[in-house]
Amino acid sequence: MSPPPPDQGPAEAPATTLFTGIGELYTPFERVPDAALAVRAGTVQWCGPSDAVPTPLRAAPGVDLGGRAVLPGLVDAHTHLVWAGSRVEDHRRRAAGERYEDILAAGGGIHATVRATRDTDDDALLGLARARAATFLAGGVTTLEVKSGYGLTVAGELRLLEIVRRLGRSVPQRIVPTLLIHLPPPGRGRLRALEDVIEELLPEVHSRALAAAVDVFIDDGAFTLHEGRRLLEAARSLGLPIKAHAEQLSHTGAARLVAELGGLSADHLELAREDDLEALARAGSVATLLPGAALLLRSRLPSAAMLRASGVKVAIASDHNPGSSPLYGLLPALRLAAPMTGLSLEEVLVAGTAHAADALARPRLGRLQEGARADFVVVDGPEALLPLVAWGAPSIRDRYIGGVRTDAPNLAPPA
């Protein structure tokens, strides 16, 4: 198995830095009031109460955060960041009562974005993605999963993954690339489309180390459960981690397929049942919820009671895309999650940090504990959970990636 592409990130300070004056810190599993944090070579060296700083660290150069709170850097485990065009017409039609599936079948939806993306040159696509990534960074997102999926053809998907690779080299965040096998390309028979992916696309992605995982959209209008199994098994045979868009528009059994195959995550899950979640829990797969898409498509999310009873790990992601979830950041999704599911704010925080990192097979991210990557955000106030409830208000003061303070680039707003 080839190793996944390395996470990107800024240069890391080699010496120990001691961050003090932290009003409260979430690890995210534990709340630590009056905390301190020691960082060395981009890694958390120590974290705990300020009165328990180990003696050897007390003389380290320090940064006083002035009583502000600290959270792990947010991890967005499901985005479609590379696209062009507009889907305003889709939103207008949905607001007038048309169904997402009917718009897609009529050539709108994803197909409209595929056409616009195909007709936009690589540099322009990269510029749009960089501007979007800057918006996410401003909202505290230090790691972004970025899917392809708007190419559909072998050449189109490889092109988008190369742009994602360039994105990872040109933004401060850690970028985790995913090949999304989105829809069968129009005008190509379904069997031929599957063979193209299995015989050409997957081997090329693997040999060029273009993706850290493979995602398949299994649903009405996309791939069937049988087709999805073939695609996921082919990816797994190459040593590529797998995941799926599952149980979104219809209940297909995709979540249980992900569990059976040992996938990283099943994403969406609007129509998931209790046994689906229990299967994911037994397999150690993450249930990734996407509140933006559920809200805009007038669906629901699994309840907190069902999620807790199943024992499944829950992640929450933005599903940033121009059609069903045009959220420019993870915080809007986290804010929606509590009222839409009944999860507590503490559970939501874990879902947007540690569990999201687990959905990406990045267990050293999304945590502030010894040995973890020192990615964290400084809240503009003493209460760490403020960003989860401050709708519309800037609440993130500073962002650190690998222990280095990182400002969001001053880029033009995304189109």
Secondary structure, DSSP 8 states (H G I E B T S, - for coil): --------------S-EEEEEEEEEE-SSSEEEEEEEEEETTEEEEEEEGGG--GGGTTS-EEEEEEEEEEE-EEE--B-----S--HHHHHHHHTT--HHHHHHTT-THHHHHHHHHTS-HHHHHHHHHHHHHHHHHTTEEEEEEE--S--SHHHHHHHHHHHHHHHHHSSSEEEEEEEE-S--TTS-HHHHHHHIIIIIHHHHHHTT--SEEEEEBSTTSB-HHHHHHHHHHHHHTT--EEEEESSSS--SHHHHHHHTT-SEEEE-TT--HHHHHHHHHHT-EEEE-HHHHHHTT-----HHHHHHHT-EEEE---B-SSS---SSSHHHHHHHHHHH---HHHHHHHTTHHHHHHTT-TTSS--STTSB--EEEESSS-TTGGGT-TTS--EEEEEETTEE----------
